[in-house]
C-alpha cells in the first residue's frame, strides 16, 4: 500500500534486545496526508530500514507500507510498518503570471484627467 504526505512528528529511535538475544531498533513517525480532509498516520521503520530511510519533520514523502495485526494476551494490536519512503517534491511554486492581454477597448477610452478647481471660484463647498 502507498500513501503520500508530510512528516509532522519524528520520534527518537527505540532499540532493545529480543528474548532470543537479537538486537532490534525502530524509528516512529507521524505522517499527515495532503488530502482535502487530511488524516494522520502513525508508522514505523523497523530494523535496518530505520537507518536506511532517515526522515525529518517537514519532509514530503510517498510511503510504501504493510499493515500488520497481532494478538497478545487476548487483545489485538495493529501497526503500520513502512518498507520504503521516497521523498517527493513539494507542491511546485506557482508559475509567474503572464502579462495581461492588451485591452482592445483601452485605446478608445480617454485618459483620466485630474480635477482642478476654477481659479475664480469662491465656493468653499467640497462638492
N, CA, C and O of each residue as an XYZ file, in Angstrom:
508
protein
N       0.840     -1.161      0.000
C       0.000      0.000      0.000
C       0.892      1.233      0.000
O       2.049      1.177      0.417
N       0.340      2.345     -0.472
C       1.106      3.586     -0.535
C       0.241      4.753     -0.093
O      -0.980      4.741     -0.250
N       0.903      5.764      0.466
C       0.241      6.999      0.854
C       1.270      8.122      0.724
O       2.464      7.912      0.935
N       0.794      9.305      0.377
C       1.662     10.467      0.243
C       1.287     11.484      1.300
O       0.106     11.709      1.564
N       2.288     12.097      1.905
C       2.014     13.097      2.920
C       3.280     13.756      3.419
O       4.359     13.602      2.846
N       3.117     14.497      4.504
C       4.201     15.285      5.096
C       4.463     14.787      6.515
O       3.527     14.562      7.282
N       5.733     14.617      6.861
C       6.111     14.186      8.208
C       5.874     15.354      9.171
O       6.422     16.441      8.990
N       5.042     15.110     10.207
C       4.774     16.165     11.188
C       5.373     15.843     12.553
O       5.519     16.740     13.384
N       5.725     14.572     12.804
C       6.373     14.178     14.052
C       7.415     13.112     13.730
O       7.136     12.160     13.002
N       8.623     13.281     14.281
C       9.677     12.270     14.165
C      10.118     11.939     15.586
O      10.769     12.749     16.246
N       9.763     10.756     16.050
C      10.095     10.339     17.413
C      11.521      9.777     17.457
O      12.037      9.334     16.431
N      12.156      9.788     18.621
C      13.520      9.249     18.717
C      13.554      7.739     18.468
O      12.556      7.038     18.631
N      14.723      7.270     18.073
C      14.906      5.838     17.821
C      14.719      5.044     19.113
O      15.147      5.461     20.190
N      14.068      3.891     18.975
C      13.866      2.972     20.092
C      14.616      1.692     19.746
O      14.552      1.217     18.613
N      15.336      1.127     20.735
C      16.076     -0.110     20.470
C      16.023     -1.003     21.702
O      15.659     -0.576     22.798
N      16.397     -2.249     21.481
C      16.377     -3.200     22.584
C      16.924     -4.538     22.151
O      17.531     -4.674     21.089
N      16.695     -5.517     22.993
C      17.136     -6.882     22.730
C      15.938     -7.810     22.880
O      15.200     -7.726     23.862
N      15.747     -8.689     21.913
C      14.625     -9.635     21.942
C      14.902    -10.750     22.953
O      16.010    -10.865     23.477
N      13.875    -11.571     23.218
C      14.046    -12.720     24.121
C      15.114    -13.673     23.614
O      15.791    -14.339     24.396
N      15.257    -13.732     22.278
C      16.252    -14.621     21.677
C      17.656    -14.010     21.705
O      18.615    -14.652     21.276
N      17.787    -12.765     22.210
C      19.101    -12.128     22.297
C      19.483    -11.310     21.081
O      20.628    -10.872     20.967
N      18.544    -11.094     20.167
C      18.833    -10.313     18.965
C      18.579     -8.831     19.217
O      17.585     -8.453     19.836
N      19.496     -8.001     18.726
C      19.325     -6.554     18.828
C      18.281     -6.101     17.804
O      18.217     -6.639     16.699
N      17.461     -5.107     18.175
C      16.474     -4.546     17.260
C      16.387     -3.041     17.490
O      16.780     -2.535     18.541
N      15.864     -2.335     16.484
C      15.625     -0.897     16.614
C      14.512     -0.498     15.667
O      14.242     -1.164     14.667
N      13.868      0.621     16.016
C      12.826      1.146     15.141
C      12.752      2.655     15.315
O      13.122      3.203     16.354
N      12.265      3.309     14.268
C      12.007      4.753     14.294
C      10.550      4.957     13.948
O      10.021      4.351     13.016
N       9.910      5.825     14.720
C       8.475      6.055     14.559
C       8.230      7.486     14.094
O       8.925      8.423     14.487
N       7.216      7.619     13.241
C       6.869      8.905     12.639
C       5.354      9.061     12.584
O       4.604      8.091     12.696
N       4.925     10.310     12.410
C       3.526     10.602     12.117
C       3.513     11.370     10.804
O       4.194     12.383     10.645
N       2.718     10.858      9.868
C       2.581     11.452      8.548
C       1.189     12.053      8.445
O       0.216     11.436      8.879
N       1.081     13.249      7.877
C      -0.230     13.860      7.634
C      -0.451     13.874      6.127
O       0.373     14.393      5.374
N      -1.572     13.298      5.695
C      -1.857     13.232      4.266
C      -2.149     14.626      3.735
O      -2.492     15.532      4.495
N      -2.011     14.789      2.431
C      -2.199     16.086      1.796
C      -3.558     16.169      1.114
O      -3.703     16.874      0.116
N      -4.549     15.466      1.632
C      -5.886     15.437      1.057
C      -6.692     16.659      1.487
O      -6.240     17.460      2.305
N      -7.896     16.791      0.920
C      -8.791     17.870      1.339
C      -9.121     17.752      2.821
O      -9.235     18.761      3.517
N      -9.275     16.527      3.302
C      -9.514     16.250      4.711
C      -8.329     15.426      5.208
O      -8.394     14.196      5.213
N      -7.237     16.094      5.631
C      -6.025     15.363      5.995
C      -6.240     14.437      7.185
O      -7.004     14.741      8.101
N      -5.557     13.315      7.150
C      -5.577     12.394      8.283
C      -4.136     12.150      8.712
O      -3.202     12.330      7.930
N      -3.972     11.746      9.943
C      -2.653     11.482     10.497
C      -2.451      9.971     10.583
O      -3.350      9.232     10.983
N      -1.257      9.528     10.202
C      -0.942      8.105     10.176
C       0.351      7.884     10.957
O       1.390      8.452     10.620
N       0.283      7.060     11.998
C       1.451      6.700     12.804
C       2.056      5.442     12.187
O       1.364      4.441     11.999
N       3.370      5.497     11.869
C       4.025      4.329     11.270
C       5.446      4.239     11.795
O       5.944      5.154     12.452
N       6.092      3.115     11.491
C       7.488      2.951     11.908
C       8.288      2.248     10.832
O       7.743      1.597      9.941
N       9.615      2.401     10.944
C      10.572      1.622     10.174
C      11.306      0.753     11.188
O      11.777      1.249     12.211
N      11.402     -0.533     10.905
C      11.972     -1.490     11.851
C      13.269     -2.064     11.301
O      13.393     -2.282     10.096
N      14.224     -2.305     12.170
C      15.478     -2.950     11.779
C      16.356     -2.046     10.935
O      16.496     -0.856     11.220
N      16.954     -2.625      9.882
C      17.872     -1.873      9.017
C      17.178     -0.709      8.317
O      17.826      0.283      7.986
N      15.887     -0.814      8.091
C      15.167      0.264      7.410
C      15.107      1.540      8.246
O      14.909      2.630      7.708
N      15.279      1.405      9.562
C      15.290      2.584     10.432
C      16.436      3.517     10.049
O      16.286      4.738     10.101
N      17.578      2.948      9.667
C      18.725      3.764      9.229
C      18.686      4.052      7.733
O      19.237      5.054      7.277
N      18.041      3.184      6.975
C      18.000      3.328      5.519
C      17.149      4.520      5.088
O      17.433      5.145      4.067
N      16.109      4.839      5.857
C      15.199      5.926      5.491
C      15.098      6.953      6.623
O      14.076      7.019      7.305
N      16.150      7.754      6.829
C      16.049      8.786      7.859
C      15.135      9.906      7.360
O      15.333     10.436      6.266
N      14.148     10.257      8.157
C      13.194     11.291      7.778
C      13.213     12.399      8.818
O      13.562     12.172      9.976
N      12.837     13.596      8.396
C      12.794     14.734      9.297
C      11.438     15.412      9.180
O      10.746     15.277      8.171
N      11.075     16.135     10.212
C       9.818     16.883     10.196
C       9.840     17.837      8.996
O      10.823     18.543      8.767
N       8.754     17.845      8.248
C       8.641     18.705      7.071
C       8.894     17.983      5.755
O       8.542     18.501      4.695
N       9.500     16.790      5.799
C       9.737     16.028      4.571
C       8.407     15.581      3.974
O       7.537     15.076      4.684
N       8.257     15.769      2.668
C       7.095     15.228      1.959
C       7.543     13.937      1.298
O       8.524     13.908      0.556
N       6.799     12.859      1.583
C       7.217     11.535      1.122
C       6.046     10.753      0.541
O       4.874     11.054      0.771
N       6.429      9.727     -0.229
C       5.480      8.686     -0.622
C       5.911      7.451      0.144
O       6.998      6.920     -0.086
N       5.063      6.991      1.056
C       5.372      5.872      1.938
C       4.754      4.597      1.398
O       3.558      4.549      1.112
N       5.574      3.563      1.260
C       5.090      2.220      0.947
C       5.104      1.444      2.254
O       6.099      1.470      2.978
N       4.014      0.756      2.566
C       3.898      0.130      3.877
C       3.043     -1.121      3.832
O       2.340     -1.385      2.857
N       3.123     -1.888      4.915
C       2.265     -3.048      5.153
C       1.541     -2.812      6.467
O       2.071     -2.163      7.369
N       0.343     -3.335      6.571
C      -0.413     -3.276      7.813
C      -0.336     -4.649      8.462
O      -0.651     -5.663      7.841
N       0.088     -4.667      9.718
C       0.242     -5.930     10.437
C      -0.610     -5.904     11.693
O      -0.669     -4.889     12.387
N      -1.265     -7.007     11.985
C      -2.017     -7.146     13.233
C      -1.509     -8.390     13.946
O      -1.142     -9.376     13.306
N      -1.491     -8.339     15.281
C      -1.036     -9.480     16.067
C      -1.808     -9.516     17.377
O      -2.305     -8.496     17.856
N      -1.895    -10.691     17.932
C      -2.637    -10.897     19.182
C      -1.648    -11.030     20.330
O      -0.615    -11.687     20.198
N      -1.968    -10.403     21.454
C      -1.150    -10.519     22.651
C      -2.081    -10.499     23.857
O      -2.792     -9.520     24.081
N      -2.076    -11.566     24.623
C      -2.920    -11.696     25.820
C      -4.402    -11.430     25.521
O      -5.086    -10.751     26.288
N      -4.877    -11.959     24.424
C      -6.295    -11.825     24.092
C      -6.679    -10.498     23.464
O      -7.854    -10.286     23.167
N      -5.732     -9.602     23.253
C      -6.020     -8.312     22.613
C      -5.285     -8.248     21.288
O      -4.228     -8.856     21.123
N      -5.848     -7.512     20.347
C      -5.246     -7.370     19.029
C      -4.655     -5.985     18.876
O      -5.239     -4.986     19.298
N      -3.479     -5.946     18.260
C      -2.767     -4.702     18.022
C      -2.435     -4.612     16.539
O      -2.062     -5.608     15.917
N      -2.571     -3.426     15.979
C      -2.300     -3.204     14.557
C      -1.203     -2.156     14.424
O      -1.201     -1.151     15.134
N      -0.277     -2.400     13.511
C       0.780     -1.428     13.263
C       0.946     -1.235     11.759
O       0.620     -2.110     10.957
N       1.453     -0.089     11.412
C       1.772      0.219     10.021
C       3.287      0.218      9.920
O       3.959      1.073     10.497
N       3.815     -0.740      9.188
C       5.256     -0.945      9.080
C       5.711     -0.470      7.704
O       5.382     -1.080      6.687
N       6.470      0.627      7.683
C       6.996      1.150      6.424
C       8.106      0.273      5.899
O       8.892     -0.273      6.674
N       8.180      0.133      4.578
C       9.294     -0.610      3.996
C      10.011      0.196      2.921
O      11.043     -0.235      2.406
N       9.455      1.397      2.568
C      10.120      2.258      1.598
C       9.556      3.662      1.741
O       8.356      3.838      1.951
N      10.425      4.661      1.626
C       9.993      6.057      1.651
C      10.742      6.803      0.557
O      11.972      6.800      0.513
N       9.985      7.436     -0.317
C      10.583      8.239     -1.385
C      10.231      9.685     -1.135
O       9.055     10.038     -1.046
N      11.246     10.526     -1.020
C      10.979     11.948     -0.828
C      10.431     12.510     -2.128
O      10.953     12.243     -3.210
N       9.366     13.296     -1.999
C       8.742     13.906     -3.172
C       8.981     15.395     -3.129
O       9.261     15.966     -2.075
N       8.869     16.007     -4.269
C       8.945     17.462     -4.327
C       7.658     18.007     -3.764
O       6.590     17.441     -3.995
N       7.744     19.101     -3.027
C       6.536     19.746     -2.516
C       5.743     20.295     -3.678
O       6.143     20.168     -4.835
N       4.638     20.892     -3.371
C       3.833     21.495     -4.427
C       4.697     22.501     -5.163
O       5.354     23.339     -4.546
N       4.694     22.416     -6.463
C       5.521     23.310     -7.264
C       5.101     24.750     -7.043
O       3.919     25.054     -6.883
N       6.086     25.626     -7.037
C       5.773     27.046     -6.874
C       4.945     27.495     -8.060
O       5.187     27.050     -9.182
N       3.980     28.361     -7.840
C       3.156     28.794     -8.957
C       3.999     29.504    -10.004
O       4.909     30.268     -9.681
N       3.684     29.240    -11.245
C       4.403     29.869    -12.345
C       4.104     31.359    -12.346
O       3.010     31.775    -11.965
N       5.084     32.174    -12.778
C       4.814     33.605    -12.814
C       3.639     33.887    -13.742
O       3.477     33.249    -14.782
N       2.834     34.845    -13.346
C       1.657     35.183    -14.143
C       2.092     35.804    -15.456
O       3.027     36.603    -15.507
N       1.414     35.432    -16.488
C       1.700     36.000    -17.796
C       1.226     37.452    -17.816
O       0.316     37.827    -17.077
N       1.844     38.253    -18.655
C       1.433     39.650    -18.768
C      -0.020     39.685    -19.226
O      -0.408     38.909    -20.099
N      -0.834     40.576    -18.648
C      -2.228     40.615    -19.055
C      -2.350     40.988    -20.526
O      -1.590     41.799    -21.055
N      -3.312     40.380    -21.149
C      -3.540     40.668    -22.567
C      -3.965     42.125    -22.713
O      -4.650     42.674    -21.850
N      -3.554     42.736    -23.804
C      -3.906     44.137    -24.048
C      -5.416     44.258    -24.193
O      -6.051     43.448    -24.867
N      -5.984     45.275    -23.554
C      -7.426     45.508    -23.613
C      -7.729     46.213    -24.929
O      -7.244     47.325    -25.138
N      -8.514     45.612    -25.826
C      -8.775     46.226    -27.124
C      -9.587     47.521    -26.999
O      -9.595     48.331    -27.926
N     -10.269     47.726    -25.866
C     -11.081     48.923    -25.713
C     -10.339     50.035    -24.980
O     -10.845     51.152    -24.875
N      -9.138     49.736    -24.470
C      -8.397     50.738    -23.705
C      -7.998     51.927    -24.567
O      -7.987     53.052    -24.068
N      -7.674     51.727    -25.825
C      -7.250     52.831    -26.695
C      -8.397     53.788    -26.971
O      -8.163     54.975    -27.200
N      -9.633     53.298    -26.955
C     -10.776     54.159    -27.273
C     -11.166     55.039    -26.094
O     -11.801     56.074    -26.295
N     -10.810     54.662    -24.881
C     -11.186     55.441    -23.706
C     -10.203     56.588    -23.517
O      -8.996     56.405    -23.676
N     -10.717     57.776    -23.178
C      -9.809     58.905    -22.952
C      -9.037     58.700    -21.646
O      -9.526     58.052    -20.720
N      -7.846     59.252    -21.586
C      -7.032     59.151    -20.379
C      -7.693     59.951    -19.268
O      -8.262     61.008    -19.543
N      -7.640     59.483    -18.009
C      -8.261     60.232    -16.924
C      -7.543     61.564    -16.714
O      -6.325     61.660    -16.861
N      -8.330     62.597    -16.366
C      -7.803     63.945    -16.148
C      -7.935     64.282    -14.672
O      -8.937     63.939    -14.044
N      -6.941     64.946    -14.116
C      -7.005     65.377    -12.724
C      -7.943     66.570    -12.629
O      -7.981     67.399    -13.538
N      -8.704     66.668    -11.537
C      -9.633     67.760    -11.331
C      -8.878     68.965    -10.779
O      -8.122     68.852     -9.815
N      -9.091     70.095    -11.395
C      -8.532     71.350    -10.887
C      -9.660     72.358    -10.791
O     -10.343     72.605    -11.785
N      -9.880     72.957     -9.605
C     -10.968     73.923     -9.471
C     -10.651     75.208    -10.240
O      -9.493     75.537    -10.493
N     -11.705     75.908    -10.596
C     -11.541     77.171    -11.332
C     -10.857     78.183    -10.416
O     -11.081     78.187     -9.205
N     -10.019     79.042    -11.003
C      -9.228     79.987    -10.213
C     -10.106     81.050     -9.558
O      -9.744     81.555     -8.495
N     -11.266     81.414    -10.161
C     -12.104     82.480     -9.619
C     -13.218     81.940     -8.726
O     -14.164     82.669     -8.426
N     -13.133     80.715     -8.307
C     -14.184     80.120     -7.512
C     -14.053     80.550     -6.057
O     -12.991     80.384     -5.456
N     -15.130     81.106     -5.478
C     -15.166     81.486     -4.071
C     -15.938     80.460     -3.272
O     -16.192     80.649     -2.082
N     -16.302     79.403     -3.909
C     -17.113     78.361     -3.276
C     -16.232     77.511     -2.372
O     -15.240     76.950     -2.836
N     -16.573     77.403     -1.087
C     -15.790     76.589     -0.178
C     -16.390     75.194      0.054
O     -15.896     74.425      0.879
N     -17.449     74.886     -0.679
C     -18.069     73.557     -0.549
C     -17.209     72.520     -1.270
O     -16.676     72.795     -2.345
N     -17.073     71.339     -0.688
C     -16.208     70.334     -1.314
C     -16.852     69.642     -2.495
O     -16.215     68.802     -3.129
N     -18.127     69.974     -2.821
C     -18.767     69.318     -3.946
C     -19.385     70.308     -4.888
O     -19.970     69.917     -5.897
